Amino acid sequence: MLSRSAAARLLVVCAEITRTLEGLAIVCSPTLDGFQEDATVALDWIASRLQRASDVPTAVLVAASGAHDVAACLDLLGTAAAEQIVAVNAGTSIATLRVVLDGLWGEAIDLATGTVTPSALASYLGRRLDRAVIQPSSSIRTLLAPRGLARADLAERTVQRRDEEEEIDELAGAVLPGRFRIVGELGRGGFGVVYRAHQELIDRDVAIKVMSIRIDAEAMRRFALEIRAVGRLDHSNVVRVYHADVMRDGRLFVAMELLDGPTLEATLATGPLAPTRAQVLVRQLIAGLAAAHAAGVIHGDVKPANLIVVQGNEPRLVLLDFGLSRLAGDAAPSSPGGTAAFMAPEQLRGERGDASADLYAAALVAVALVAEAACHDPADRARAIAQFENERLRAALERCLADEPAARFSSAVELAAAIGDLAGATLPAGTALAAGATLPVGAALSAGATLPAAHPVRPPFRIAAPFSEEDHGDFYGRA
């Protein structure tokens, strides 16, 4: 490993340390009969190989069992190279490996680069391994760039340390996993802080929502799966989600499309809308929900505060914050989610809402667009709905407000099909459903909609190569 060219190297050794005629060495065999040198690797031999590649970011971590002084081991292994970190720990192998894996999965990320660097890893190990001696590094070159969603169980452990460690809310200048550099704060809410950020790899501005609430590991896993499903959607009335990951302190963050416009809640603060304009926005809301429901995604908290009106030649309504409401409280699978003023009756009873509950909330949003005041009475809602010109839309909204879920449409896809002539309300042609997603009962795809193509299965370990004669002489004691 140390003789071949590489962009970075990570070597973890869990073994007993013994003393041979040539000095301290790592034991490579369960028995040491005969000449110990034939079953060991001398520490200074490893150091000589490290010195040959002193310009490559490298981490060597040794979990050393045995009675020998770990400081003496580091004296032999140390290289003093700025790009290299060398750590020798006297703890158990399992405990050392767990700390190392946690660091590589996100806890040792350098906020200045968004990656695991020798400098950040050395600092992290110094905090977590109290029986280790470490050759530190000043290098901020990349050892590892975590991809995809970090392990959700990371939050379960880090949340236990939050009472002892102050959370950092000011992230300006930090780089989060995925190479998102925080530019500044956009706003704060009950779930966390929204930042403006720049995705350096793609050179685009995005919005980053960093969650501040404490959620358990199972809730994070569910939310991560839902975010991934939303991320596969490509619809003009659904916010585009680019990335979701976990910060090194266990907080979840989501990177999404940066939208320029007020929330529908702010728009309505100046008064109700004209019915013709309101009907356009209702059409777009139904279209966004249809795309989501077709992908098997339930929003769970449809309300004016979660809708943004993007300004342009034609205003565009965009649906935000999928699934966030179900992270509140104990985040139990049976949590009803939602906001009381826009909840379906079953949610107010404490039951969990399905796609039909999204439609109930959407109908209440439609009422709020044209009503002078809150409409809690069915007669007031009926008068508000009567202001819409489209007869089929009026009938559909009345059905969406049925008390019993079975009396409503099963999904926004079915609602869009029933309305029929609402531009963009059906699933757009060519839209692919999320892998494994199913359409709600009674729903039908619009013309041209497609199911996702099956991806060919790659053979495992396709990059790995077997040992060969090139390795001959590079392993101490090998015949």
N, C-alpha and C positions, 0 to 999 in steps of 0.2 A: 504494500500500500504506500509506503513512504518513498519507494524508489520510482514510482510512476508519476507523470505530470498530472496535476489536478488544480482546479480553481480554489478549492478549500479542502481541508481534511479534518475528520473527527474520529478519534480513536478512544474507545472505552475498554478498559481492561479490568476484569474482576478476577483476582487470583491471589494466591498466597505468595508472600515475599520470603525468600530464604537467603542464606549466605553461602556462597560457594567459594572455591579458591580464587575466582575472578571477581569476587565482591557480591553485592546485593543483586538478586535476580528474581524474575517472575517464574513461578513454578508452572510448567506446562503439562505435567504428567501426574496422575494420582499416586504414583510410587517413585521413590528416588533411589532405587537400588543401583549399586555400582557407581559410576561417575555422575555426580549431580549435574555437571555441566552439559550432559547429553539430554537433559530433560528440563532445562531452564533457558531463559533469555536474560542476559545481563542487562541491567538498567543503563549502564553507560553505552552499551551497543545501541539501544533504542535512541539514546541522546545523540549519538553520532549520526544516525539516520535523520533525526529531526534537524540537525544543524545543516544538512545538505539542502534542506528545503526551508530555510529560515525566512524566505520572502513570501511564503504562502500562508494565508490565514489557517491556523491549525489549533485544534484543542485536543489535548491528551489528558484523559481522566483515568486515574488508577484507584480502584477500590481495593486497598491492600489489607489483607488479613495476615496475622503473624505478629510477633513481638517486637519487630524492628521499628526504629524511630522513623516516622513519616518524614520528618525534616531531613534525615539522612538520605531518604529515597529521593526527595526533591533536589538535594544537592547534586545527585548523580544525573537526574533526568533534566534538570533545568538547562535552558539554552540562552536565556537573557535576550531572546529575539523579540522584537516589538510586536511581530505578527502572531506570536504563539502564546497560548495559555497552557500551563502544565499544572495539574492539581492532583494531589495524593491525599486520599481520605482514609482514615482508620476505621470508619464505620462499616456496617454490614453491606454486602453487595446489593441486596434488594433495596435498601433504603437509599443508597447512592444512585442506583439506576432510576428510581422513582423521581428523585430530585432532578437528575439530568434530563429525563424525558419531559418533566413539567417545564423546565427551562426552554427546551427546544420547541415545545408546543406553544409557547407564548409568553411565559413568565420572564424570560430573559431577553425579550425584544428591546432593542435600543430605540427610544422614542425619536432620536435624531435621524434614524435611517429607516425605521420600520422593519428591520431584520434583526436576526441574532448575530451579534458581532463578538469577536474575542473579548473586547473590553466589557461589554454588557454581560456576557456569560461569566467572566471572572468575578465581576461584582456580585452577580446573582448567587454564584456558588459560595462566595464568601459569606453571604447572609444566611444561606440555608444549611451549609455544612460546617458545624462548629468544631469538628475534629479534623478539618482539612488544612493542609498547607498549600499555598497557591502561588505560582509564578504569574503575576498579573500581566495584562496587556493593555496597551494604549490604542490598539488598532480598532477602527470602526469599519473595516472592510467586512463583507458579508460572509458569515459561516453557513448560514441557513436562512432561506426566505420562506417562511411558512405560507402555504397555499390553502385556499378554501377555508371552511369554518374550523376554528380551533376546537379542541376537545371541550364539550359542554361541561364535563365533570370538573373542569378547572375552576369554575365559579363556585362549585359546592365547597371546595377547600379554601379558596381565597376569601369567600364571604366570612369564614370563621376568623380571619385575621383583620377584617375591616374595623373591628372595635379597637384594635391596637394601632392601626395605621390610618392616617388621615387620607381621605380620598382627594385626588387631584382633579378639580373641576376645570381649572384653567389649562387648556391644552394648546393654546396658540403656539404655532411653530412646531408642534409634535408631528411625527409621521406615524400613522397607524398601519397595521398590516394591510397590504395591497397598495402601498405607496401613496396613501392619501395624506397630504400635508395640510394641517389645520391652518386656516387663514384668520378666522375670527368668529365670534359668536353671533348667531342670528336670533336666537330666542331660547326661552326656557319654559318648560311645562311640567306637568305632573310626572311624566315618565322619564324626563331627562333634559339634556341640553342639545340644541340643534346648532351645528357649526357650518360655516361656509368652508369648503376645503378644495384643494386642487389635486386631481389625480395625475401624478407626474408621468406615469408610463404612457398615458393616453393624451395628456395635455388638455384636460377639460375640468371645468369647475363643477362641483357636486355639493349636495347637502349631506351632512353627516349627523345622524341622530345617535347620541351616546346615552344609553340607558343608565339611570342612576338608581332605579328601584332594585331591591334585592329579590331575586327570583331563584327558585331551586333548580337543580340540574334537569329534572324531568320537564319543567316548564320551558327551560331554555331549548331543550331538544325539540319539543313540539314547535316552538316558535321558529327555530332554525329551519325546520322542514317547511313550514308555511312560507317563510321568507324566500326560500329557494324556489317554491312553486310560483310565487309572485314574480320572482326574478326572471322566470321563463316567459312571462306574459309580455307581449309587445302590442300595446293598445294605447291610442292617444288619450283615452279617458282614465287610464290607470297609471299611477306614478311608476316610473321605471326604476327598478331596484338593481343596482350594479354589483353590490358586494355586501356580505354580512360576515362578521367575525367577532372574536373575543379579544379584548385588550388584556394586557398582562396582569391587570388587577381583577380580572374576571368579569368586567362589565361588557355587555354586548353592545355592538354598534352596527348601524346599517348605513350604507352609502347609497344615495338615491339621486334621481334627477333633481337639479336645482331649478325651481319654478319661480317665475316672476309674476306675482299677482296676489290679491288679498284672498283670505278665506271667504267662503260663502257666508259665514257668520258675520264677518266684518262688513260684507256687502249689504246684508239685511239690516244692519244696525241703522242704516239711513232710511229704512222703510221698505215696504213690499215692492216686488218687481211687477212690471206689466205682464199680463198673462201670456202674451206672445213670446216675450223674452224668457219667461219662466218655463214655457213649454220646451224651448230649445235646450235649456239646461237639464230639464227632466229627461229628455231624450238621451242626452249624453251620459247622465248618471246611469240610466238603464243599460246603455251600451257598455259602459265600464264594468258594471256588475255582471252582465252577461258573459263577458270575456273571462272574468274571475270565476264565476260559477261553473263555466264549461271546463275550466282547469281544475275543478274540485276545491277551489279556495273560497272560504266564507269570510267576509269582512269582519262582522261581529260588532261594529260600532259605527254605522252609517249615521252621520249627523253633519250639520253645516260647518262645524269646526274642522272636520276631516275632509273638506272639499275646498279646492283652490280654483279660483277663476283666473286663468291665464289670459292676459290681455293680448290682443293682436287684431288682425283684420276681422276675425270671427272669434269671440270669446270661447275658450275651451275649458270645460269643467274637468278637473282631475281628482280622482279618489286617492286618498292617502291612508297611511297607518293601518294596514291590514293586520288584524289579530292582536293589536296592542292591548286592547281592553282585557283580554283574557290573561294578561300577565299581572293584573291587579290582585290585591288580596293574597289569598293562599295559592292562587293560580291552579286550583284543582281542575281536573278534566271536566267536572260538572259545573264549573263557574259559568254563570249566565252571560257575563260580559256586558258590553253596551253601556249607554248613558240613559238614565231613567226617563228623560223627556222624549226619547226616541226608541224606547224599548217596546217590544211586542208583549202582549199579555202574559204569555208563558214565561218570558224572561223576568217580568215583574213578580211572577210566582216563584222565582228562584230556579227555573228550569233552563237548560242550556239551549240557545237558539240555533236553528239551522239556516239554510239558505232562504227559507220563507220568512224568517225574522229579519233578514237583510231587506227583503221587499217591503215589509211592514214599515221599517225605518225609512226606506226610500220614499214611500208614500207620504209619511209625515214630513219629510223634507220638502216634497212637492207642495204640500199644504202650507208649510211655513213660507214658501216663496211668494205666495199671493195673499196670505192672510194678514189682516191688520194687527192681530194679536194672536196669542197662543190659542189653539183650538183643542180643547179637551173634550168638548161635547160632540158626539157623532153628527148632530145637525149642523154645527158650525163647520165641521170638516166637509160635510157634503156641500155646503154653500161655497166653500173655498174651491173644491174640486170642480164645481160647476162653472168656474171662470175659464177653464181650459177649453179651447175651441174643438179639439179632436174628440169625437164621441167615443172611439175605442179606447183612447187614453183615459177618459173619465171613468169608463166602466172598469178598466184594468186597475186603476188606483182604488176604486171602491172595493174591488175583490182583494187587493193587497192588504186592506185594512180590516179584513175579517178577523174575528176574535180567535177562531180555531185555525191552527196552521194547515190542517188538511183542506180547508176551504180556500186557501190562497193558491197562487201559482207555486209550483215546487221549486222553481229557480228563475233567475232573470232571463235565462235562455228561453224558457217557456213563455214568460211575460213578453219578451221581445217578439216571439213568433205570434202571439195573440194580437199584439198591436199591429204588427205587419208593416205599416208604411212609415215607421219612424226611421229616418236615415241613420245608419250606423248603429242601430239598436241590436242587430243580430251579430253573431260572431263573424268577424271579417273573413273573407275568403283567404285561404292559405294559412289561417291561424292554426298552430299545432297545439294539441292539448299536452299538459304536463305528463311526463312518463308515469304510468300507473294510475292516472286520474280517470274517473268515470263520470259520465254525464248524469245529472239528477234524473230521477224517474220521470218519464214523460217528456224530457227535453229532446230537441232535435238539432242537429247541426245545420247551419245555413249552407247554401250552395257554395261549393268550393272549399269548405273547411276540411281539414285533413287531420288524421291521427299521426303521432310522431313516428318517424321511420325507425326501424330496429337498427341498433348500432352493432357492428360486428364485435365479437368478443376477442379481446387481445390475449395472446398467450402470456402467462405469468413470467416474470423475471426476464423479459425480452432484452433488457439492456445488460444483464449480468453475463459474465464470461466465466468458464471453468478455469481452475488452476492449470497451469501449463509449465513447460520447461523454462519459460521466462522467469519463473519464480525461483528457479534453482539457485541456491546460494544466498537467497535473500532472507531465509528463515534459519535462525540459530539452531543447531542440533539436528537439522533435517538431513537425512541420508541422501 
